[in-house]
Amino acid sequence: MFELIQKTILAGIGAATMTKEKVEGLVDELVKRGDIPSEDRPKIVQDLLTRVEENERLLEEKVQKSVEKAIGGLGIPTKAGLDAL
């Protein structure tokens, strides 16, 4: 049950995060409009993707802790707790 809740939440969050294609498309649009030089495109794309990955990791950690806290508050045993029995 815990894993299902976690996967459901993370799937919703994943829909809100940027994919590589989306980042590239946004940066390409900025290049096209002349907001950034085309030679800076690879670095900007990589920097944005690094930020996206870090934000996803941090968000996943927060979700994990929140789900664990919610389940703990309900008194539902975890897999580790059941295995210990």
HTML snippet that shows the backbone in 3Dmol.js (N, CA, C, O; Angstrom):
<script src="https://3Dmol.org/build/3Dmol-min.js"></script>
<div id="view" style="width:600px;height:400px;position:relative"></div>
<script>
const pdb = `
ATOM      1  N   MET A   1       0.826  -1.190   0.000  1.00  0.00           N
ATOM      2  CA  MET A   1       0.000   0.000   0.000  1.00  0.00           C
ATOM      3  C   MET A   1       0.873   1.259   0.000  1.00  0.00           C
ATOM      4  O   MET A   1       0.607   2.213  -0.730  1.00  0.00           O
ATOM      5  N   PHE A   2       1.913   1.242   0.826  1.00  0.00           N
ATOM      6  CA  PHE A   2       2.829   2.377   0.924  1.00  0.00           C
ATOM      7  C   PHE A   2       3.428   2.692  -0.435  1.00  0.00           C
ATOM      8  O   PHE A   2       3.473   3.853  -0.843  1.00  0.00           O
ATOM      9  N   GLU A   3       3.885   1.667  -1.136  1.00  0.00           N
ATOM     10  CA  GLU A   3       4.521   1.882  -2.435  1.00  0.00           C
ATOM     11  C   GLU A   3       3.523   2.414  -3.455  1.00  0.00           C
ATOM     12  O   GLU A   3       3.874   3.254  -4.284  1.00  0.00           O
ATOM     13  N   LEU A   4       2.292   1.937  -3.402  1.00  0.00           N
ATOM     14  CA  LEU A   4       1.267   2.410  -4.323  1.00  0.00           C
ATOM     15  C   LEU A   4       0.984   3.890  -4.103  1.00  0.00           C
ATOM     16  O   LEU A   4       0.887   4.656  -5.063  1.00  0.00           O
ATOM     17  N   ILE A   5       0.852   4.294  -2.848  1.00  0.00           N
ATOM     18  CA  ILE A   5       0.617   5.706  -2.531  1.00  0.00           C
ATOM     19  C   ILE A   5       1.789   6.541  -3.023  1.00  0.00           C
ATOM     20  O   ILE A   5       1.602   7.578  -3.660  1.00  0.00           O
ATOM     21  N   GLN A   6       2.984   6.085  -2.727  1.00  0.00           N
ATOM     22  CA  GLN A   6       4.184   6.824  -3.123  1.00  0.00           C
ATOM     23  C   GLN A   6       4.277   6.943  -4.647  1.00  0.00           C
ATOM     24  O   GLN A   6       4.560   8.022  -5.168  1.00  0.00           O
ATOM     25  N   LYS A   7       4.042   5.852  -5.352  1.00  0.00           N
ATOM     26  CA  LYS A   7       4.127   5.880  -6.813  1.00  0.00           C
ATOM     27  C   LYS A   7       3.066   6.795  -7.415  1.00  0.00           C
ATOM     28  O   LYS A   7       3.325   7.492  -8.396  1.00  0.00           O
ATOM     29  N   THR A   8       1.884   6.791  -6.831  1.00  0.00           N
ATOM     30  CA  THR A   8       0.813   7.655  -7.322  1.00  0.00           C
ATOM     31  C   THR A   8       1.185   9.119  -7.168  1.00  0.00           C
ATOM     32  O   THR A   8       1.002   9.913  -8.090  1.00  0.00           O
ATOM     33  N   ILE A   9       1.704   9.470  -6.012  1.00  0.00           N
ATOM     34  CA  ILE A   9       2.109  10.856  -5.771  1.00  0.00           C
ATOM     35  C   ILE A   9       3.249  11.238  -6.705  1.00  0.00           C
ATOM     36  O   ILE A   9       3.225  12.310  -7.310  1.00  0.00           O
ATOM     37  N   LEU A  10       4.233  10.379  -6.822  1.00  0.00           N
ATOM     38  CA  LEU A  10       5.384  10.684  -7.676  1.00  0.00           C
ATOM     39  C   LEU A  10       4.992  10.766  -9.150  1.00  0.00           C
ATOM     40  O   LEU A  10       5.579  11.544  -9.901  1.00  0.00           O
ATOM     41  N   ALA A  11       4.010   9.976  -9.570  1.00  0.00           N
ATOM     42  CA  ALA A  11       3.553  10.051 -10.958  1.00  0.00           C
ATOM     43  C   ALA A  11       2.935  11.415 -11.237  1.00  0.00           C
ATOM     44  O   ALA A  11       3.157  12.005 -12.294  1.00  0.00           O
ATOM     45  N   GLY A  12       2.162  11.907 -10.284  1.00  0.00           N
ATOM     46  CA  GLY A  12       1.577  13.236 -10.431  1.00  0.00           C
ATOM     47  C   GLY A  12       2.631  14.313 -10.472  1.00  0.00           C
ATOM     48  O   GLY A  12       2.538  15.260 -11.253  1.00  0.00           O
ATOM     49  N   ILE A  13       3.623  14.171  -9.640  1.00  0.00           N
ATOM     50  CA  ILE A  13       4.720  15.138  -9.613  1.00  0.00           C
ATOM     51  C   ILE A  13       5.506  15.058 -10.912  1.00  0.00           C
ATOM     52  O   ILE A  13       5.902  16.083 -11.467  1.00  0.00           O
ATOM     53  N   GLY A  14       5.730  13.851 -11.392  1.00  0.00           N
ATOM     54  CA  GLY A  14       6.480  13.670 -12.633  1.00  0.00           C
ATOM     55  C   GLY A  14       5.824  14.373 -13.812  1.00  0.00           C
ATOM     56  O   GLY A  14       6.508  14.852 -14.716  1.00  0.00           O
ATOM     57  N   ALA A  15       4.502  14.433 -13.799  1.00  0.00           N
ATOM     58  CA  ALA A  15       3.798  15.115 -14.877  1.00  0.00           C
ATOM     59  C   ALA A  15       4.086  16.608 -14.869  1.00  0.00           C
ATOM     60  O   ALA A  15       3.961  17.272 -15.898  1.00  0.00           O
ATOM     61  N   ALA A  16       4.467  17.134 -13.723  1.00  0.00           N
ATOM     62  CA  ALA A  16       4.722  18.568 -13.604  1.00  0.00           C
ATOM     63  C   ALA A  16       6.181  18.930 -13.838  1.00  0.00           C
ATOM     64  O   ALA A  16       6.517  20.113 -13.904  1.00  0.00           O
ATOM     65  N   THR A  17       7.040  17.953 -13.964  1.00  0.00           N
ATOM     66  CA  THR A  17       8.460  18.248 -14.153  1.00  0.00           C
ATOM     67  C   THR A  17       8.786  18.351 -15.632  1.00  0.00           C
ATOM     68  O   THR A  17       8.045  17.868 -16.488  1.00  0.00           O
ATOM     69  N   MET A  18       9.889  18.979 -15.905  1.00  0.00           N
ATOM     70  CA  MET A  18      10.290  19.201 -17.290  1.00  0.00           C
ATOM     71  C   MET A  18      11.105  18.035 -17.831  1.00  0.00           C
ATOM     72  O   MET A  18      11.978  17.493 -17.153  1.00  0.00           O
ATOM     73  N   THR A  19      10.802  17.669 -19.051  1.00  0.00           N
ATOM     74  CA  THR A  19      11.597  16.659 -19.737  1.00  0.00           C
ATOM     75  C   THR A  19      12.730  17.344 -20.488  1.00  0.00           C
ATOM     76  O   THR A  19      12.734  18.563 -20.663  1.00  0.00           O
ATOM     77  N   LYS A  20      13.671  16.553 -20.920  1.00  0.00           N
ATOM     78  CA  LYS A  20      14.796  17.090 -21.692  1.00  0.00           C
ATOM     79  C   LYS A  20      14.286  17.802 -22.945  1.00  0.00           C
ATOM     80  O   LYS A  20      14.772  18.876 -23.301  1.00  0.00           O
ATOM     81  N   GLU A  21      13.311  17.197 -23.603  1.00  0.00           N
ATOM     82  CA  GLU A  21      12.769  17.787 -24.822  1.00  0.00           C
ATOM     83  C   GLU A  21      12.111  19.134 -24.541  1.00  0.00           C
ATOM     84  O   GLU A  21      12.236  20.069 -25.332  1.00  0.00           O
ATOM     85  N   LYS A  22      11.417  19.228 -23.422  1.00  0.00           N
ATOM     86  CA  LYS A  22      10.756  20.483 -23.054  1.00  0.00           C
ATOM     87  C   LYS A  22      11.795  21.569 -22.767  1.00  0.00           C
ATOM     88  O   LYS A  22      11.653  22.706 -23.217  1.00  0.00           O
ATOM     89  N   VAL A  23      12.831  21.217 -22.021  1.00  0.00           N
ATOM     90  CA  VAL A  23      13.899  22.175 -21.719  1.00  0.00           C
ATOM     91  C   VAL A  23      14.554  22.642 -23.018  1.00  0.00           C
ATOM     92  O   VAL A  23      14.760  23.838 -23.222  1.00  0.00           O
ATOM     93  N   GLU A  24      14.878  21.692 -23.891  1.00  0.00           N
ATOM     94  CA  GLU A  24      15.511  22.052 -25.160  1.00  0.00           C
ATOM     95  C   GLU A  24      14.606  22.956 -25.989  1.00  0.00           C
ATOM     96  O   GLU A  24      15.074  23.905 -26.618  1.00  0.00           O
ATOM     97  N   GLY A  25      13.316  22.660 -25.986  1.00  0.00           N
ATOM     98  CA  GLY A  25      12.369  23.481 -26.731  1.00  0.00           C
ATOM     99  C   GLY A  25      12.298  24.900 -26.201  1.00  0.00           C
ATOM    100  O   GLY A  25      12.257  25.857 -26.974  1.00  0.00           O
ATOM    101  N   LEU A  26      12.285  25.038 -24.882  1.00  0.00           N
ATOM    102  CA  LEU A  26      12.242  26.372 -24.280  1.00  0.00           C
ATOM    103  C   LEU A  26      13.512  27.161 -24.582  1.00  0.00           C
ATOM    104  O   LEU A  26      13.453  28.346 -24.910  1.00  0.00           O
ATOM    105  N   VAL A  27      14.657  26.496 -24.470  1.00  0.00           N
ATOM    106  CA  VAL A  27      15.926  27.171 -24.755  1.00  0.00           C
ATOM    107  C   VAL A  27      16.009  27.520 -26.241  1.00  0.00           C
ATOM    108  O   VAL A  27      16.484  28.598 -26.596  1.00  0.00           O
ATOM    109  N   ASP A  28      15.554  26.625 -27.104  1.00  0.00           N
ATOM    110  CA  ASP A  28      15.550  26.920 -28.543  1.00  0.00           C
ATOM    111  C   ASP A  28      14.703  28.153 -28.845  1.00  0.00           C
ATOM    112  O   ASP A  28      15.064  28.971 -29.691  1.00  0.00           O
ATOM    113  N   GLU A  29      13.589  28.277 -28.156  1.00  0.00           N
ATOM    114  CA  GLU A  29      12.726  29.447 -28.340  1.00  0.00           C
ATOM    115  C   GLU A  29      13.445  30.724 -27.906  1.00  0.00           C
ATOM    116  O   GLU A  29      13.327  31.757 -28.565  1.00  0.00           O
ATOM    117  N   LEU A  30      14.188  30.657 -26.801  1.00  0.00           N
ATOM    118  CA  LEU A  30      14.953  31.823 -26.339  1.00  0.00           C
ATOM    119  C   LEU A  30      16.046  32.199 -27.342  1.00  0.00           C
ATOM    120  O   LEU A  30      16.307  33.380 -27.573  1.00  0.00           O
ATOM    121  N   VAL A  31      16.682  31.182 -27.935  1.00  0.00           N
ATOM    122  CA  VAL A  31      17.706  31.433 -28.956  1.00  0.00           C
ATOM    123  C   VAL A  31      17.047  32.077 -30.177  1.00  0.00           C
ATOM    124  O   VAL A  31      17.554  33.053 -30.730  1.00  0.00           O
ATOM    125  N   LYS A  32      15.923  31.519 -30.580  1.00  0.00           N
ATOM    126  CA  LYS A  32      15.203  32.014 -31.753  1.00  0.00           C
ATOM    127  C   LYS A  32      14.793  33.479 -31.581  1.00  0.00           C
ATOM    128  O   LYS A  32      14.857  34.266 -32.526  1.00  0.00           O
ATOM    129  N   ARG A  33      14.373  33.833 -30.367  1.00  0.00           N
ATOM    130  CA  ARG A  33      13.957  35.217 -30.084  1.00  0.00           C
ATOM    131  C   ARG A  33      15.146  36.151 -29.896  1.00  0.00           C
ATOM    132  O   ARG A  33      14.989  37.371 -29.845  1.00  0.00           O
ATOM    133  N   GLY A  34      16.334  35.567 -29.795  1.00  0.00           N
ATOM    134  CA  GLY A  34      17.528  36.382 -29.617  1.00  0.00           C
ATOM    135  C   GLY A  34      17.817  36.742 -28.172  1.00  0.00           C
ATOM    136  O   GLY A  34      18.653  37.602 -27.899  1.00  0.00           O
ATOM    137  N   ASP A  35      17.124  36.083 -27.239  1.00  0.00           N
ATOM    138  CA  ASP A  35      17.335  36.360 -25.817  1.00  0.00           C
ATOM    139  C   ASP A  35      18.646  35.785 -25.297  1.00  0.00           C
ATOM    140  O   ASP A  35      19.232  36.312 -24.352  1.00  0.00           O
ATOM    141  N   ILE A  36      19.100  34.702 -25.918  1.00  0.00           N
ATOM    142  CA  ILE A  36      20.388  34.112 -25.536  1.00  0.00           C
ATOM    143  C   ILE A  36      21.150  33.747 -26.809  1.00  0.00           C
ATOM    144  O   ILE A  36      20.539  33.403 -27.820  1.00  0.00           O
ATOM    145  N   PRO A  37      22.476  33.819 -26.763  1.00  0.00           N
ATOM    146  CA  PRO A  37      23.266  33.448 -27.945  1.00  0.00           C
ATOM    147  C   PRO A  37      23.224  31.934 -28.184  1.00  0.00           C
ATOM    148  O   PRO A  37      23.206  31.150 -27.235  1.00  0.00           O
ATOM    149  N   SER A  38      23.209  31.539 -29.442  1.00  0.00           N
ATOM    150  CA  SER A  38      23.111  30.112 -29.771  1.00  0.00           C
ATOM    151  C   SER A  38      24.292  29.313 -29.242  1.00  0.00           C
ATOM    152  O   SER A  38      24.149  28.127 -28.945  1.00  0.00           O
ATOM    153  N   GLU A  39      25.460  29.944 -29.118  1.00  0.00           N
ATOM    154  CA  GLU A  39      26.622  29.203 -28.611  1.00  0.00           C
ATOM    155  C   GLU A  39      26.484  28.866 -27.125  1.00  0.00           C
ATOM    156  O   GLU A  39      27.181  27.981 -26.627  1.00  0.00           O
ATOM    157  N   ASP A  40      25.594  29.561 -26.415  1.00  0.00           N
ATOM    158  CA  ASP A  40      25.368  29.266 -24.995  1.00  0.00           C
ATOM    159  C   ASP A  40      24.319  28.171 -24.783  1.00  0.00           C
ATOM    160  O   ASP A  40      24.129  27.701 -23.661  1.00  0.00           O
ATOM    161  N   ARG A  41      23.641  27.767 -25.860  1.00  0.00           N
ATOM    162  CA  ARG A  41      22.545  26.807 -25.750  1.00  0.00           C
ATOM    163  C   ARG A  41      22.924  25.515 -25.015  1.00  0.00           C
ATOM    164  O   ARG A  41      22.229  25.134 -24.073  1.00  0.00           O
ATOM    165  N   PRO A  42      24.014  24.824 -25.416  1.00  0.00           N
ATOM    166  CA  PRO A  42      24.325  23.551 -24.737  1.00  0.00           C
ATOM    167  C   PRO A  42      24.530  23.702 -23.227  1.00  0.00           C
ATOM    168  O   PRO A  42      24.050  22.879 -22.448  1.00  0.00           O
ATOM    169  N   LYS A  43      25.232  24.742 -22.822  1.00  0.00           N
ATOM    170  CA  LYS A  43      25.486  24.940 -21.393  1.00  0.00           C
ATOM    171  C   LYS A  43      24.196  25.266 -20.646  1.00  0.00           C
ATOM    172  O   LYS A  43      23.969  24.760 -19.547  1.00  0.00           O
ATOM    173  N   ILE A  44      23.360  26.101 -21.232  1.00  0.00           N
ATOM    174  CA  ILE A  44      22.105  26.474 -20.578  1.00  0.00           C
ATOM    175  C   ILE A  44      21.195  25.258 -20.447  1.00  0.00           C
ATOM    176  O   ILE A  44      20.590  25.044 -19.396  1.00  0.00           O
ATOM    177  N   VAL A  45      21.096  24.459 -21.512  1.00  0.00           N
ATOM    178  CA  VAL A  45      20.275  23.241 -21.455  1.00  0.00           C
ATOM    179  C   VAL A  45      20.787  22.325 -20.347  1.00  0.00           C
ATOM    180  O   VAL A  45      20.002  21.820 -19.544  1.00  0.00           O
ATOM    181  N   GLN A  46      22.097  22.109 -20.302  1.00  0.00           N
ATOM    182  CA  GLN A  46      22.664  21.220 -19.283  1.00  0.00           C
ATOM    183  C   GLN A  46      22.432  21.763 -17.878  1.00  0.00           C
ATOM    184  O   GLN A  46      22.084  21.008 -16.970  1.00  0.00           O
ATOM    185  N   ASP A  47      22.621  23.064 -17.695  1.00  0.00           N
ATOM    186  CA  ASP A  47      22.390  23.674 -16.379  1.00  0.00           C
ATOM    187  C   ASP A  47      20.935  23.506 -15.938  1.00  0.00           C
ATOM    188  O   ASP A  47      20.664  23.179 -14.782  1.00  0.00           O
ATOM    189  N   LEU A  48      20.009  23.732 -16.859  1.00  0.00           N
ATOM    190  CA  LEU A  48      18.592  23.587 -16.520  1.00  0.00           C
ATOM    191  C   LEU A  48      18.241  22.137 -16.203  1.00  0.00           C
ATOM    192  O   LEU A  48      17.493  21.870 -15.262  1.00  0.00           O
ATOM    193  N   LEU A  49      18.776  21.200 -16.983  1.00  0.00           N
ATOM    194  CA  LEU A  49      18.502  19.784 -16.725  1.00  0.00           C
ATOM    195  C   LEU A  49      19.067  19.351 -15.379  1.00  0.00           C
ATOM    196  O   LEU A  49      18.451  18.552 -14.673  1.00  0.00           O
ATOM    197  N   THR A  50      20.227  19.869 -15.025  1.00  0.00           N
ATOM    198  CA  THR A  50      20.809  19.566 -13.717  1.00  0.00           C
ATOM    199  C   THR A  50      19.906  20.081 -12.606  1.00  0.00           C
ATOM    200  O   THR A  50      19.687  19.396 -11.608  1.00  0.00           O
ATOM    201  N   ARG A  51      19.386  21.285 -12.780  1.00  0.00           N
ATOM    202  CA  ARG A  51      18.462  21.848 -11.783  1.00  0.00           C
ATOM    203  C   ARG A  51      17.184  21.022 -11.678  1.00  0.00           C
ATOM    204  O   ARG A  51      16.699  20.752 -10.579  1.00  0.00           O
ATOM    205  N   VAL A  52      16.641  20.622 -12.828  1.00  0.00           N
ATOM    206  CA  VAL A  52      15.418  19.820 -12.837  1.00  0.00           C
ATOM    207  C   VAL A  52      15.651  18.512 -12.086  1.00  0.00           C
ATOM    208  O   VAL A  52      14.827  18.111 -11.265  1.00  0.00           O
ATOM    209  N   GLU A  53      16.768  17.849 -12.367  1.00  0.00           N
ATOM    210  CA  GLU A  53      17.078  16.579 -11.700  1.00  0.00           C
ATOM    211  C   GLU A  53      17.221  16.765 -10.195  1.00  0.00           C
ATOM    212  O   GLU A  53      16.732  15.943  -9.421  1.00  0.00           O
ATOM    213  N   GLU A  54      17.879  17.828  -9.780  1.00  0.00           N
ATOM    214  CA  GLU A  54      18.054  18.098  -8.352  1.00  0.00           C
ATOM    215  C   GLU A  54      16.709  18.396  -7.695  1.00  0.00           C
ATOM    216  O   GLU A  54      16.434  17.915  -6.596  1.00  0.00           O
ATOM    217  N   ASN A  55      15.876  19.182  -8.360  1.00  0.00           N
ATOM    218  CA  ASN A  55      14.554  19.482  -7.810  1.00  0.00           C
ATOM    219  C   ASN A  55      13.700  18.221  -7.704  1.00  0.00           C
ATOM    220  O   ASN A  55      12.974  18.043  -6.726  1.00  0.00           O
ATOM    221  N   GLU A  56      13.783  17.353  -8.701  1.00  0.00           N
ATOM    222  CA  GLU A  56      13.044  16.093  -8.656  1.00  0.00           C
ATOM    223  C   GLU A  56      13.517  15.235  -7.486  1.00  0.00           C
ATOM    224  O   GLU A  56      12.706  14.633  -6.782  1.00  0.00           O
ATOM    225  N   ARG A  57      14.830  15.183  -7.283  1.00  0.00           N
ATOM    226  CA  ARG A  57      15.380  14.385  -6.184  1.00  0.00           C
ATOM    227  C   ARG A  57      14.904  14.930  -4.840  1.00  0.00           C
ATOM    228  O   ARG A  57      14.478  14.166  -3.973  1.00  0.00           O
ATOM    229  N   LEU A  58      14.975  16.235  -4.668  1.00  0.00           N
ATOM    230  CA  LEU A  58      14.536  16.849  -3.409  1.00  0.00           C
ATOM    231  C   LEU A  58      13.043  16.639  -3.183  1.00  0.00           C
ATOM    232  O   LEU A  58      12.611  16.363  -2.064  1.00  0.00           O
ATOM    233  N   LEU A  59      12.265  16.770  -4.240  1.00  0.00           N
ATOM    234  CA  LEU A  59      10.829  16.578  -4.128  1.00  0.00           C
ATOM    235  C   LEU A  59      10.499  15.134  -3.777  1.00  0.00           C
ATOM    236  O   LEU A  59       9.608  14.872  -2.969  1.00  0.00           O
ATOM    237  N   GLU A  60      11.214  14.207  -4.382  1.00  0.00           N
ATOM    238  CA  GLU A  60      10.997  12.791  -4.086  1.00  0.00           C
ATOM    239  C   GLU A  60      11.305  12.495  -2.618  1.00  0.00           C
ATOM    240  O   GLU A  60      10.579  11.741  -1.970  1.00  0.00           O
ATOM    241  N   GLU A  61      12.373  13.082  -2.098  1.00  0.00           N
ATOM    242  CA  GLU A  61      12.710  12.891  -0.684  1.00  0.00           C
ATOM    243  C   GLU A  61      11.609  13.436   0.219  1.00  0.00           C
ATOM    244  O   GLU A  61      11.248  12.802   1.210  1.00  0.00           O
ATOM    245  N   LYS A  62      11.077  14.601  -0.118  1.00  0.00           N
ATOM    246  CA  LYS A  62      10.007  15.200   0.687  1.00  0.00           C
ATOM    247  C   LYS A  62       8.749  14.342   0.651  1.00  0.00           C
ATOM    248  O   LYS A  62       8.090  14.146   1.673  1.00  0.00           O
ATOM    249  N   VAL A  63       8.422  13.835  -0.531  1.00  0.00           N
ATOM    250  CA  VAL A  63       7.248  12.971  -0.656  1.00  0.00           C
ATOM    251  C   VAL A  63       7.443  11.709   0.170  1.00  0.00           C
ATOM    252  O   VAL A  63       6.537  11.280   0.885  1.00  0.00           O
ATOM    253  N   GLN A  64       8.619  11.122   0.069  1.00  0.00           N
ATOM    254  CA  GLN A  64       8.931   9.902   0.828  1.00  0.00           C
ATOM    255  C   GLN A  64       8.718  10.136   2.321  1.00  0.00           C
ATOM    256  O   GLN A  64       8.070   9.334   2.993  1.00  0.00           O
ATOM    257  N   LYS A  65       9.260  11.226   2.834  1.00  0.00           N
ATOM    258  CA  LYS A  65       9.131  11.531   4.262  1.00  0.00           C
ATOM    259  C   LYS A  65       7.684  11.803   4.642  1.00  0.00           C
ATOM    260  O   LYS A  65       7.229  11.373   5.702  1.00  0.00           O
ATOM    261  N   SER A  66       6.959  12.513   3.789  1.00  0.00           N
ATOM    262  CA  SER A  66       5.561  12.827   4.080  1.00  0.00           C
ATOM    263  C   SER A  66       4.702  11.570   4.108  1.00  0.00           C
ATOM    264  O   SER A  66       3.851  11.411   4.984  1.00  0.00           O
ATOM    265  N   VAL A  67       4.925  10.684   3.152  1.00  0.00           N
ATOM    266  CA  VAL A  67       4.156   9.437   3.107  1.00  0.00           C
ATOM    267  C   VAL A  67       4.482   8.576   4.319  1.00  0.00           C
ATOM    268  O   VAL A  67       3.583   8.006   4.938  1.00  0.00           O
ATOM    269  N   GLU A  68       5.767   8.479   4.662  1.00  0.00           N
ATOM    270  CA  GLU A  68       6.157   7.698   5.839  1.00  0.00           C
ATOM    271  C   GLU A  68       5.518   8.270   7.103  1.00  0.00           C
ATOM    272  O   GLU A  68       5.053   7.519   7.960  1.00  0.00           O
ATOM    273  N   LYS A  69       5.494   9.581   7.217  1.00  0.00           N
ATOM    274  CA  LYS A  69       4.898  10.226   8.388  1.00  0.00           C
ATOM    275  C   LYS A  69       3.390   9.968   8.432  1.00  0.00           C
ATOM    276  O   LYS A  69       2.838   9.673   9.492  1.00  0.00           O
ATOM    277  N   ALA A  70       2.730  10.080   7.281  1.00  0.00           N
ATOM    278  CA  ALA A  70       1.287   9.858   7.227  1.00  0.00           C
ATOM    279  C   ALA A  70       0.940   8.419   7.583  1.00  0.00           C
ATOM    280  O   ALA A  70       0.011   8.176   8.354  1.00  0.00           O
ATOM    281  N   ILE A  71       1.667   7.485   7.037  1.00  0.00           N
ATOM    282  CA  ILE A  71       1.403   6.074   7.330  1.00  0.00           C
ATOM    283  C   ILE A  71       1.732   5.763   8.782  1.00  0.00           C
ATOM    284  O   ILE A  71       1.010   5.016   9.442  1.00  0.00           O
ATOM    285  N   GLY A  72       2.823   6.337   9.279  1.00  0.00           N
ATOM    286  CA  GLY A  72       3.182   6.134  10.683  1.00  0.00           C
ATOM    287  C   GLY A  72       2.105   6.655  11.614  1.00  0.00           C
ATOM    288  O   GLY A  72       1.830   6.047  12.649  1.00  0.00           O
ATOM    289  N   GLY A  73       1.495   7.771  11.256  1.00  0.00           N
ATOM    290  CA  GLY A  73       0.431   8.344  12.069  1.00  0.00           C
ATOM    291  C   GLY A  73      -0.826   7.502  12.070  1.00  0.00           C
ATOM    292  O   GLY A  73      -1.624   7.576  13.005  1.00  0.00           O
ATOM    293  N   LEU A  74      -1.011   6.706  11.040  1.00  0.00           N
ATOM    294  CA  LEU A  74      -2.183   5.836  10.962  1.00  0.00           C
ATOM    295  C   LEU A  74      -1.966   4.514  11.686  1.00  0.00           C
ATOM    296  O   LEU A  74      -2.905   3.746  11.897  1.00  0.00           O
ATOM    297  N   GLY A  75      -0.734   4.261  12.060  1.00  0.00           N
ATOM    298  CA  GLY A  75      -0.425   3.012  12.751  1.00  0.00           C
ATOM    299  C   GLY A  75      -0.330   1.816  11.823  1.00  0.00           C
ATOM    300  O   GLY A  75      -0.385   0.674  12.278  1.00  0.00           O
ATOM    301  N   ILE A  76      -0.190   2.061  10.540  1.00  0.00           N
ATOM    302  CA  ILE A  76      -0.065   0.971   9.573  1.00  0.00           C
ATOM    303  C   ILE A  76       1.375   0.473   9.603  1.00  0.00           C
ATOM    304  O   ILE A  76       2.305   1.267   9.457  1.00  0.00           O
ATOM    305  N   PRO A  77       1.570  -0.821   9.789  1.00  0.00           N
ATOM    306  CA  PRO A  77       2.946  -1.330   9.844  1.00  0.00           C
ATOM    307  C   PRO A  77       3.621  -1.239   8.476  1.00  0.00           C
ATOM    308  O   PRO A  77       2.986  -1.406   7.435  1.00  0.00           O
ATOM    309  N   THR A  78       4.909  -0.972   8.509  1.00  0.00           N
ATOM    310  CA  THR A  78       5.690  -0.924   7.277  1.00  0.00           C
ATOM    311  C   THR A  78       6.198  -2.316   6.942  1.00  0.00           C
ATOM    312  O   THR A  78       6.128  -3.223   7.772  1.00  0.00           O
ATOM    313  N   LYS A  79       6.704  -2.486   5.737  1.00  0.00           N
ATOM    314  CA  LYS A  79       7.276  -3.775   5.342  1.00  0.00           C
ATOM    315  C   LYS A  79       8.430  -4.132   6.267  1.00  0.00           C
ATOM    316  O   LYS A  79       8.559  -5.281   6.691  1.00  0.00           O
ATOM    317  N   ALA A  80       9.267  -3.150   6.580  1.00  0.00           N
ATOM    318  CA  ALA A  80      10.400  -3.409   7.476  1.00  0.00           C
ATOM    319  C   ALA A  80       9.904  -3.846   8.851  1.00  0.00           C
ATOM    320  O   ALA A  80      10.481  -4.738   9.473  1.00  0.00           O
ATOM    321  N   GLY A  81       8.841  -3.219   9.315  1.00  0.00           N
ATOM    322  CA  GLY A  81       8.278  -3.591  10.611  1.00  0.00           C
ATOM    323  C   GLY A  81       7.719  -5.004  10.603  1.00  0.00           C
ATOM    324  O   GLY A  81       7.893  -5.753  11.565  1.00  0.00           O
ATOM    325  N   LEU A  82       7.054  -5.365   9.527  1.00  0.00           N
ATOM    326  CA  LEU A  82       6.507  -6.719   9.411  1.00  0.00           C
ATOM    327  C   LEU A  82       7.619  -7.753   9.274  1.00  0.00           C
ATOM    328  O   LEU A  82       7.542  -8.838   9.849  1.00  0.00           O
ATOM    329  N   ASP A  83       8.647  -7.409   8.512  1.00  0.00           N
ATOM    330  CA  ASP A  83       9.777  -8.325   8.350  1.00  0.00           C
ATOM    331  C   ASP A  83      10.476  -8.584   9.680  1.00  0.00           C
ATOM    332  O   ASP A  83      10.986  -9.679   9.918  1.00  0.00           O
ATOM    333  N   ALA A  84      10.497  -7.576  10.543  1.00  0.00           N
ATOM    334  CA  ALA A  84      11.154  -7.713  11.844  1.00  0.00           C
ATOM    335  C   ALA A  84      10.411  -8.687  12.755  1.00  0.00           C
ATOM    336  O   ALA A  84      10.992  -9.263  13.674  1.00  0.00           O
ATOM    337  N   LEU A  85       9.126  -8.859  12.487  1.00  0.00           N
ATOM    338  CA  LEU A  85       8.345  -9.795  13.304  1.00  0.00           C
ATOM    339  C   LEU A  85       8.705 -11.208  12.929  1.00  0.00           C
ATOM    340  O   LEU A  85       8.161 -12.155  13.498  1.00  0.00           O
TER     341      LEU A  85
END
`;
const viewer = $3Dmol.createViewer("view");
viewer.addModel(pdb, "pdb");
viewer.setStyle({}, {cartoon: {color: "spectrum"}});
viewer.zoomTo();
viewer.render();
</script>
